[in-house]
């Protein structure tokens, strides 16, 4: 029933005087200890490999039963299953509260964006303090800007600019 290797692995290893070391010092004892470790590793590896198809089959069956329990989806919306002590009223209340929170969040984001736009407009409004800007640039009137303009017609002289082309 048992092979010779299993009998060697099942024999107790005699403890030496120094019980801190688990590996024996004698060469024959070291070989039998090493053989026992190798047999243990081979046995567990064989058991792991032998159980792989069973675990895969069980995983597939679990997946199939979970899919069968789910309600059929007719739309792309998620379908929920009532589990435990939950009632439909509770789920509807929860769904409505989530929907209301999303609506409030959108409204708050829009309000924040509008407030930021209003604050930046008030901060950067160039017409609010036009007297300060006139003082900074030294301009009293808009006509002061174009006094030195050679193309200005409103300064009283009727100077016209004539453009001639030379064909050469």
Residue frames relative to the residue before (quaternion, step in Angstrom):
aa qw qx qy qz dx dy dz
X 1.0000 0.0000 0.0000 0.0000 0.00 0.00 0.00
X 0.7678 0.2290 -0.1387 0.5821 3.59 0.88 -0.90
X 0.4081 -0.6820 0.5388 0.2793 3.53 -1.06 0.67
X 0.6832 -0.4900 0.3477 0.4150 3.52 -1.30 0.24
X 0.6264 0.5414 -0.3375 0.4478 3.59 1.09 -0.70
X 0.6511 0.5105 -0.3196 0.4619 3.60 0.98 -0.81
X 0.6417 0.5198 -0.3298 0.4575 3.59 1.04 -0.75
X 0.6410 0.5106 -0.3288 0.4693 3.58 1.06 -0.73
X 0.6748 0.4963 -0.3006 0.4561 3.56 0.99 -0.81
X 0.6903 0.4848 -0.2953 0.4486 3.58 1.07 -0.64
X 0.5441 0.6108 -0.4142 0.3992 3.61 1.21 -0.24
X 0.4681 -0.6745 0.4820 0.3061 3.57 -0.94 0.79
X 0.3995 -0.6946 0.5500 0.2355 3.52 -1.10 0.79
X 0.4096 -0.7155 0.4971 0.2706 3.61 -0.70 1.00
X 0.4117 -0.7092 0.5226 0.2332 3.54 -1.02 0.90
X 0.3728 -0.7087 0.5505 0.2359 3.54 -1.01 0.79
X 0.7072 -0.4372 0.3246 0.4510 3.55 -1.29 0.02
X 0.7072 0.3689 -0.2348 0.5556 3.55 1.07 -0.73
X 0.1756 -0.8394 0.5074 0.0840 3.60 -0.08 1.26
X 0.4861 0.6626 -0.4427 0.3588 3.63 1.23 -0.01
X 0.6933 0.4316 -0.2717 0.5091 3.59 1.09 -0.65
X 0.2553 -0.7693 0.5654 0.1529 3.57 -0.80 0.97
X 0.6458 0.4749 -0.3170 0.5068 3.60 1.22 -0.31
X 0.3861 -0.7397 0.4946 0.2431 3.61 -0.65 1.04
X 0.4829 -0.6912 0.4705 0.2601 3.56 -1.20 0.58
X 0.5934 0.5641 -0.3714 0.4379 3.58 1.13 -0.52
X 0.5331 -0.6623 0.4171 0.3212 3.62 -0.89 0.86
X 0.6521 0.4993 -0.3222 0.4707 3.61 1.00 -0.75
X 0.6615 0.4882 -0.3018 0.4827 3.57 0.99 -0.79
X 0.6294 0.5308 -0.3299 0.4618 3.59 1.06 -0.74
X 0.6441 0.5147 -0.3219 0.4655 3.58 1.02 -0.78
X 0.6764 0.4776 -0.3062 0.4696 3.57 0.90 -0.86
X 0.6260 0.5221 -0.3439 0.4661 3.64 1.05 -0.68
X 0.6643 0.4990 -0.2917 0.4740 3.56 0.94 -0.93
X 0.6348 0.5188 -0.3207 0.4744 3.58 1.03 -0.79
X 0.6399 0.5226 -0.3221 0.4623 3.61 1.03 -0.76
X 0.6434 0.5094 -0.3181 0.4747 3.60 1.01 -0.81
X 0.6605 0.5069 -0.3076 0.4607 3.58 0.93 -0.89
X 0.6507 0.5075 -0.3169 0.4676 3.59 0.95 -0.85
X 0.6398 0.5248 -0.3260 0.4572 3.59 0.99 -0.81
X 0.6588 0.4998 -0.3072 0.4709 3.58 0.96 -0.87
X 0.6555 0.5037 -0.3145 0.4665 3.59 0.95 -0.85
X 0.6575 0.5209 -0.3154 0.4438 3.59 0.92 -0.87
X 0.6952 0.4562 -0.2912 0.4730 3.61 0.86 -0.89
X 0.6236 0.5269 -0.3446 0.4635 3.61 1.03 -0.68
X 0.6478 0.5132 -0.3146 0.4669 3.58 0.98 -0.87
X 0.6539 0.5040 -0.3107 0.4710 3.60 0.98 -0.83
X 0.6373 0.5272 -0.3246 0.4588 3.60 1.00 -0.82
X 0.6879 0.4732 -0.2851 0.4707 3.59 0.87 -0.98
X 0.6448 0.5260 -0.3251 0.4494 3.60 1.01 -0.77
X 0.7175 0.4516 -0.2537 0.4657 3.63 1.06 -0.67
X 0.4415 0.7103 -0.4560 0.3043 3.63 1.19 -0.12
X 0.6902 0.4581 -0.3241 0.4569 3.69 0.73 -0.84
X 0.6333 0.5287 -0.3375 0.4534 3.59 1.00 -0.75
X 0.6695 0.4887 -0.3059 0.4682 3.60 0.91 -0.85
X 0.6386 0.5134 -0.3311 0.4679 3.60 1.00 -0.75
X 0.6471 0.5121 -0.3168 0.4676 3.58 0.98 -0.83
X 0.6611 0.5000 -0.3059 0.4684 3.59 0.94 -0.84
X 0.6375 0.5179 -0.3284 0.4664 3.58 1.00 -0.76
X 0.6484 0.5086 -0.3185 0.4685 3.58 0.99 -0.82
X 0.6567 0.5040 -0.3139 0.4650 3.60 0.92 -0.85
X 0.6335 0.5213 -0.3285 0.4680 3.59 1.01 -0.77
X 0.6427 0.5182 -0.3142 0.4687 3.60 1.01 -0.84
X 0.6663 0.5028 -0.3082 0.4564 3.60 0.91 -0.91
X 0.6805 0.4745 -0.3119 0.4631 3.61 0.87 -0.83
X 0.6232 0.5177 -0.3538 0.4674 3.61 1.04 -0.61
X 0.6598 0.5029 -0.3106 0.4641 3.58 0.97 -0.81
X 0.6426 0.5192 -0.3271 0.4588 3.60 1.05 -0.70
X 0.6609 0.5227 -0.3108 0.4397 3.58 1.03 -0.72
X 0.6095 0.5693 -0.3620 0.4165 3.60 1.11 -0.58
X 0.4722 -0.6547 0.4950 0.3215 3.61 -1.04 0.66
X 0.5724 -0.5981 0.4373 0.3513 3.53 -1.20 0.59
X 0.3036 -0.7504 0.5622 0.1692 3.55 -0.97 0.89
X 0.1718 -0.7880 0.5847 0.0876 3.54 -0.76 1.05
X 0.7399 0.2553 -0.1770 0.5967 3.58 1.25 -0.37
X 0.6259 -0.5468 0.3887 0.3977 3.53 -1.26 0.00
X 0.4860 0.6515 -0.4390 0.3830 3.57 1.29 0.00
X 0.5523 -0.6253 0.4481 0.3212 3.51 -1.18 0.65
X 0.2572 -0.7518 0.5888 0.1482 3.57 -1.02 0.83
X 0.2258 -0.7963 0.5533 0.0936 3.56 -0.86 0.97
X 0.2699 -0.7254 0.6103 0.1689 3.51 -1.25 0.57
X 0.3679 -0.7094 0.5513 0.2396 3.56 -0.92 0.88
X 0.0469 -0.8085 0.5857 -0.0325 3.54 -0.65 1.17
X 0.8248 0.2356 -0.1680 0.4858 3.56 -1.05 0.75
X 0.7885 -0.3189 0.2555 0.4596 3.54 -1.06 -0.85
X 0.3875 0.7333 -0.4742 0.2953 3.59 1.20 0.38
X 0.1928 -0.7586 0.6091 0.1279 3.54 -1.15 0.67
X 0.6495 -0.5218 0.3751 0.4066 3.56 -1.25 0.32
X 0.6080 0.5562 -0.3542 0.4422 3.61 1.04 -0.69
X 0.6543 0.5145 -0.3151 0.4560 3.56 0.94 -0.89
X 0.6624 0.4974 -0.3074 0.4682 3.59 0.92 -0.89
X 0.6521 0.5091 -0.3171 0.4637 3.60 0.97 -0.82
X 0.6385 0.5203 -0.3224 0.4665 3.57 1.01 -0.82
X 0.6493 0.5129 -0.3073 0.4700 3.57 0.97 -0.88
X 0.6563 0.5114 -0.3063 0.4624 3.59 0.94 -0.89
X 0.6614 0.5003 -0.3049 0.4682 3.60 0.97 -0.84
X 0.6466 0.5101 -0.3311 0.4605 3.60 0.99 -0.75
X 0.6382 0.5094 -0.3282 0.4749 3.59 1.01 -0.75
X 0.6463 0.5221 -0.3132 0.4600 3.57 0.99 -0.86
X 0.6559 0.5079 -0.3018 0.4698 3.59 1.00 -0.85
X 0.6376 0.5212 -0.3293 0.4620 3.58 1.00 -0.78
X 0.6479 0.5080 -0.3238 0.4661 3.60 0.96 -0.78
X 0.6429 0.5158 -0.3197 0.4673 3.58 1.00 -0.80
X 0.6616 0.4937 -0.3050 0.4748 3.59 0.93 -0.86
X 0.6333 0.5310 -0.3338 0.4534 3.58 1.00 -0.76
X 0.6552 0.5020 -0.3148 0.4686 3.60 0.96 -0.83
X 0.6491 0.5125 -0.3191 0.4627 3.59 0.95 -0.86
X 0.6622 0.5029 -0.3110 0.4603 3.59 0.93 -0.85
X 0.6381 0.5134 -0.3348 0.4660 3.60 0.97 -0.75
X 0.6512 0.5026 -0.3185 0.4711 3.60 0.95 -0.82
X 0.6497 0.5099 -0.3178 0.4658 3.61 0.97 -0.82
X 0.6456 0.5118 -0.3265 0.4633 3.58 0.94 -0.80
X 0.6518 0.5054 -0.3219 0.4650 3.60 0.93 -0.83
X 0.6501 0.5041 -0.3209 0.4693 3.62 0.95 -0.84
X 0.6551 0.5071 -0.3171 0.4616 3.60 0.93 -0.84
X 0.6389 0.5134 -0.3320 0.4669 3.60 0.96 -0.77
X 0.6469 0.5072 -0.3242 0.4680 3.60 0.98 -0.79
X 0.6603 0.5000 -0.3114 0.4658 3.61 0.93 -0.84
X 0.6651 0.4990 -0.3107 0.4605 3.59 0.90 -0.87
X 0.6757 0.4708 -0.3138 0.4726 3.62 0.90 -0.79
X 0.6204 0.5239 -0.3585 0.4605 3.61 1.03 -0.60
X 0.6712 0.4788 -0.3010 0.4792 3.60 0.91 -0.86
X 0.6541 0.5128 -0.3120 0.4603 3.56 1.06 -0.68
X 0.7899 0.3135 -0.1485 0.5057 3.58 0.98 -0.84
X 0.3509 0.7605 -0.4870 0.2478 3.63 1.22 0.21
X 0.2672 -0.8052 0.5059 0.1562 3.64 -0.42 1.16
X 0.6833 0.5030 -0.3020 0.4346 3.62 1.09 -0.45
X 0.5218 0.6630 -0.4072 0.3497 3.57 1.20 -0.27
X 0.7977 0.1540 -0.0587 0.5801 3.57 0.85 -0.96
X 0.0695 0.8400 -0.5348 0.0594 3.57 0.71 1.01
X 0.5976 0.5582 -0.3806 0.4319 3.61 1.07 -0.53
X 0.6359 0.5129 -0.3348 0.4695 3.60 1.05 -0.68
X 0.6514 0.5025 -0.3211 0.4692 3.58 0.99 -0.80
X 0.6297 0.5215 -0.3417 0.4634 3.61 1.00 -0.76
X 0.6634 0.4991 -0.3051 0.4665 3.56 0.99 -0.81
X 0.6453 0.5228 -0.3311 0.4478 3.61 0.99 -0.75
X 0.7671 0.3589 -0.1948 0.4948 3.59 0.90 -0.89
X 0.4377 -0.7218 0.4430 0.3020 3.59 1.21 -0.17
X 0.5043 0.6288 -0.4271 0.4097 3.58 1.06 0.68
X 0.2097 -0.7833 0.5750 0.1087 3.55 -0.81 1.01
X 0.8058 0.0738 0.0064 0.5875 3.55 0.99 -0.85
X 0.5745 -0.6009 0.4239 0.3596 3.58 -1.10 0.56
X 0.6032 0.5544 -0.3677 0.4400 3.59 1.13 -0.48
X 0.5594 0.5957 -0.3967 0.4182 3.60 1.19 -0.36
X 0.6119 0.5789 -0.3533 0.4070 3.58 1.10 -0.54
X 0.7955 0.3127 -0.1648 0.4922 3.59 0.94 -0.77
X 0.3068 0.7571 -0.5265 0.2356 3.65 1.05 0.55
X 0.7455 0.3805 -0.2188 0.5016 3.56 0.94 -0.79
X 0.4362 0.7121 -0.4481 0.3190 3.57 1.27 0.13
X 0.3616 -0.7512 0.5025 0.2290 3.63 -0.64 1.01
X 0.6861 0.4710 -0.2867 0.4746 3.59 1.15 -0.40
X 0.4538 0.7017 -0.4406 0.3281 3.58 1.29 0.09
X 0.2506 -0.7780 0.5631 0.1220 3.60 -0.78 1.02
X 0.6619 0.5665 -0.3041 0.3853 3.59 1.06 -0.62
X 0.5557 0.6291 -0.4133 0.3531 3.66 1.12 0.02
X 0.6828 -0.5337 0.2777 0.4146 3.61 1.15 0.28
X 0.6853 0.4364 -0.3039 0.4975 3.62 1.06 -0.44
X 0.3328 -0.7417 0.5495 0.1927 3.48 -1.03 0.77
X 0.1900 0.7811 -0.5687 0.1742 3.49 0.64 1.04
X 0.1167 -0.7834 0.6094 0.0363 3.45 -0.87 1.03
X 0.3399 -0.7228 0.5663 0.2036 3.47 -1.07 0.71
X 0.1373 -0.7871 0.5999 0.0407 3.50 -0.75 1.13
X 0.1811 -0.7727 0.6026 0.0838 3.52 -0.81 1.04
X 0.0766 -0.7904 0.6077 0.0076 3.51 -0.74 1.13
X 0.2445 -0.7457 0.5984 0.1614 3.47 -1.07 0.68
X 0.2354 -0.7632 0.5861 0.1359 3.55 -0.97 0.78
X 0.1699 -0.7667 0.6127 0.0888 3.47 -0.75 1.09
X 0.0915 -0.9001 0.4260 0.0000 3.41 -0.30 1.13
